[in-house]
Amino acid sequence: MKKLIFGILLLPLLTACIDNDSSSSDNNQIDIATVENPTQSSLFYFRLDNGDLMWTSTSDLSNYRPKDGQRIIANYTILSKASKDSSYNQNVRLNDVYEVLTKNIFNIKPQQQDSIGNDQIGIKSMWIGSDYLNVEFVYSGYNKTHFINLVSDNTKTYSDNKIHLEFRHNANDDSPSSSLWGMVSFNLKSLQAGAATDSIHLVIHTREYTTPADNSYSLTYKFKAQSSASSVKKLSFPTIGANNIH
């Protein structure tokens, strides 16, 4: 057994022991998913962004009990397809897991502007999967906790009939001595309330290292629409974790 130590977003550093042979198997898959585990059991379901529901009938992480709604990057092996009358799609063995920082949209008040911060950050990729805005990013830091939020600021008005949100970073005056990696998923379901259609157009504003002025990303959020298999973003399993991010 090979010891693999990896960082977990939002939580302290977690040590997991995995079978090196199984982790290198051609049958292994790596996907981002949402945990369905209301009882916080060691065996649980997770749903891929294409809608497939996986049952962890066995796991190499016997002490791992994720919260319901937690976003994860799962390294798993498909053991068998479920029977026709099952509520899930496939039985899997969970080989390893990386917890992704999972948050809701933050409705900011004027007095909270300073604490939310607006420090620069690097965006590697941004996409919508299922009901989540997922952002893979890099940032400069050392040993302090950094804060990441998706902010809705109703003091700002726009005339394009789109919902404007801000990806905000508070570096907490950390020393920019290292380049660090992170990932976050924001639950978008609250945006469905009051919508007249089954989709909305989003503009995500960012403040990045590579642009002198604010940058923005235009995305469409389709309600109740799972990502197609061809559009689901393929990820590598993280070998290093982020510094403390909240």
PEFENLIN-V808253 format. One line per field, one symbol per residue. ss: DSSP state (A for helix, B for strand, O for the rest). psi: psi as a letter, one per 40 degrees, with the letter a starting at -180 (. if undefined). burial: I if it has 24 or more other ideal C-beta (glycine too) atoms within 12 Angstrom, else O. Layout:
ss: ???
psi: ???
burial: ???
This chain:
ss: OBBBBBOOOOOOOBBBBBOAAAAOOOOBBBBBBBBBOOOOOOOOBBBBOOOOBBBBBBBOOOOOOOOOOOBBBBBBBBBBBOOOOOOOOBBBBBBBBBBBBBBBOBBOOAAAAAAAOOOOBBBBBBBBBOOBBBBBBBBBBOOOOBBBBBBBOOOOOOOOOOBBBBBBBBOOOOOOOBBBBBBBBBBOAAAAOOOOOOBBBBBBBBOBOOOOOOBBBBBBBBOOOOOOOOOOOOOOOOOOOOOOBO
psi: hhhhhiihhdiihhhihihddddeieeiihiiihhggdefiehiiihieeehhhhgeiiegdehgiihehhihhhihhdiiiideieidihihhdiihhhhhiihhhiideeddddifiiihhdihihhbfhhhhhiiihaceihihhihhhheehiieefihhihhihheffihfeihiiiiihhheddedheheieiihihhhihidehdiiiihhihhhiehiiiddehhhiihheiiiihh.
burial: OOOIOIIIIIIOOIOIOIIOOIIOOOOIIIIIIIIIIOOOOOIIIIIIIIOIIIIIOOIIIOOIOIOOIIIIIIIIIIOOOOOOOOOIOIIIIIIIIIIIIIIOIIOIOOOOOOOIIIIIIIIIOIIIIIIIIIIIIIIIIOOOIIIIIIIIIOOOOOOOOOIIIIIIIIIIOIOOOOOIIIIIIIIIOOIOOOOOOOOIOIIIIIIIOOOOOOOIIOIOIIOOOOIOOOOIIOIOIIOOIIIIIO
